Every structure is written in structure tokens, then in C-alpha cells.
């Protein structure tokens, strides 16, 4: 992730080439085509930006997906778009990731544009943190650029500006962050350490990833798979990352929030091979039996029949207001992004202000909240959502609120309330 033109797709394409996932012949074909289109320096990104529009403009629109292996591990790359019009698609990518690679352009003027207010460097960092990406690699890219030429002073300047901001976002620079100078275009410090960069003695990007500690996986927990995309192919196929538990072929699962029981008839891994079972952390595709494609939407979830995910249209959440010029009162509407779902919501009532220093809740409900404040509010959604409290399932209990193309607030679900419709049914 990172600002427009920081070099995300080019770096991704080079990783695929260096790890042998895209062979030399294909790359030469891309290089020739790119030259003919007058886009010589873009050819590496074509390995990830596959549609015509993305290649013509050199901008990623959707989250590109690719797969590569090193001697030690298997990886899925999610290449996020940098443009601010496509932030929702960046959020869906971040919600499926374990590790974030924030790509920063070291080229003169480009780092500054990305980092200023309104640049995507800040917003992407914040959204990644909210989506549950707790480890970040900051790749200072384009170090081979004529304006930089592997200059250590430029690298240090960028670090000194980024570090305070990362702390503010909630990352601990000592334990959660690794900085490295790279060139996505020449491949320096991507797979092998660079000889041009004499002052950096740390690992290359892939060495660092290979030695990273894996995250704690909830293998014995109930199955939960937020659905990121769906399509028709001899039945209904869904794509998503298993957030907890495991699934095997032939298993009966529950599709929420519409409470449909369905059978998993096939599971495909990252390389499109069919497998018998998949576990927590895997990015997979599954074929479902007895469910039509139009009965599934992104944001729905597959879960355990015995222990289904909670669904509701009303919940209480703690919100931190990041960016809003005016005050926010009860009745405010925005768009909520939670795991893979996107819903319109209304803040029906503000319950307590939270004192930032003491963490205490106010007794009286506030009349309004403004930028920089924290509040507990009651949220109502237009349609039922699959949701859990942050305490029980962090991945399914944190969200962002967006309005007018900006991220307004980040939130955590404190309490899931029963919808009134459920009360009436009883």
C-alpha cells in the first residue's frame, strides 16, 4: 500500500519475477508491449495490473492478487490501489492481510506529496492499523532514482518524518516496524541485498519476511470466513480469507446473515489447485452447493452451524473521530467498512464521551462530538450485518466510517444488541 505512483505494482511484479512465478519470457513480452505503448518503465507492474484500463493509465484500480513462494514460505500479495478514489478497495485488501508493506517514494517531491494532508500515505497507514495489520515494513522505494542515488541523508530525512506519525497511529517503531531502502524497478534489496547501498546492512525484503514470526492462528475456534468476492462458475464460488477455524470439503456450513445451510463442494488454494481442507489464515476460493450467486454478497460470512456469527442492525461502538470539519450529532449518516462488508449507517444516539487522559466515560450523553474526540455511540445499519465485539474477534469487531471520500472515524464494536425485529419475532 502507499500513495499513487510510489511503485507498489512494479515492486510486486518484480517480486513475482525474482521468485520465479513469472518467467523471463513473459516478462520480455510485457517489456516489448510496454515499449510499444510508450510505457517502458511500467512493464513490471503489468504482471499485477492485468486489465486494459489499469495498463493504459498505469494506475491500479482493484486489489491485485498474486501468489509466490520462497524456500521457506508461501505468500499471497494483495496489491492495493493508491488513488484516493479507490480507498474502499484498499480497505478490502487490508482486511485480508497479515503484514503491511508501506511503499514510500524517495524521489524528490514524491514523498512529500504522499505524506502531506490529503496524501494517501497517512490514510493507508491508519486504515491498515484499523483493519488489523499490526506489523509493517516500510519500503523506501526508488532509491536508485537520479534525484536520490542511494543518498543516506534522504533516507534518514524520510525516517525522521515518518516515525512520529507511526507512533501516533499506534505502531511501536521498535517492535512493529522495519525500515529498508529498496528499488522495486532494479530489484535492489528485494530478494538479494544491494551492493550499491553500502550503508544499509539489514536484510532484504524477502529475507525479512521469511524470518518473521507467524501470527497466532485460531485453529480450534469456530469457522469464520468473511466473503470478499463471489462469482458464477459451474455453481457459486466465493473468495475470502479464513479468519478463524478450519474447513474441509463436504462440510455443511451456515451462510449468514440470511441463515442458509450450504455444503462446501470444493476448496481451491492460491495456485488454483483443489485441496481437501484449509485452515485459518488461508486465502481460498470455495464452491457452494444449493446457493444461487445472487443470494450472496460481499460482507456475508460462512460460519459454523453450531456457533454462528452474530448478526444485527444495532450495535454500540467506541468511535475515534479523525477528520471532520463540522460537529457530529445524533442522526449523522456515513458508510461503514467492516471486514469485507460495506453498509450505510446512522449514529442514532451518542451515549458517552470518553476522557482521553483517564479513559473514563461521561455520565451525561454529549450533544455532539468533534474532531479528535472519542465517543461511545449507538449505530444502526440499513441491513443486517455479520458482526462480533472487538474483544471476542478483533477482525470482525473493528471498522472505519467514511463520508465524502474521507475516512471520518475508526471504531471498535463494544456490544452487539438484538435487533428489534428479532424481539418482535420472539
Secondary structure, 3 states (H helix, E strand, C coil): CCCCCCCHHHHHHHHHHHCCCCCHHHHHHHHHHHHHCCCHHHHHHHHCCCCHHHHHHCCCCCCEEEEEECCCCEEEEEECCCCHHHHHHHHHHHCCCCEEEEEEECCCCHHHHHHCCCCHHHHHHHHHHHCCCCEEEEEEECCCCCCCCCCHHHHHHHHHHHHHHHHHHCCCCCCCEEEEECECCCCECCCCCCCCCCCCCCCCHHHHHHCCCCCCCCCCCCCEEEEEEEEECCCEEEEEEEEECEEECCCEEEEECCCEEEEEEEEECCCCCEECEEECCCEEEEEEECCCHHHCCCCCEEECCCCCCCEEEEEEEEEEECCCCCCECCCCEEEEEECCEEEEEEEEEEEEEECCCCCCECCCCCCCECCCCEEEEEEEEEEEEECCCCCCCHHHCEEEEEECCEEEEEEEEEEECCCHHHHHHC
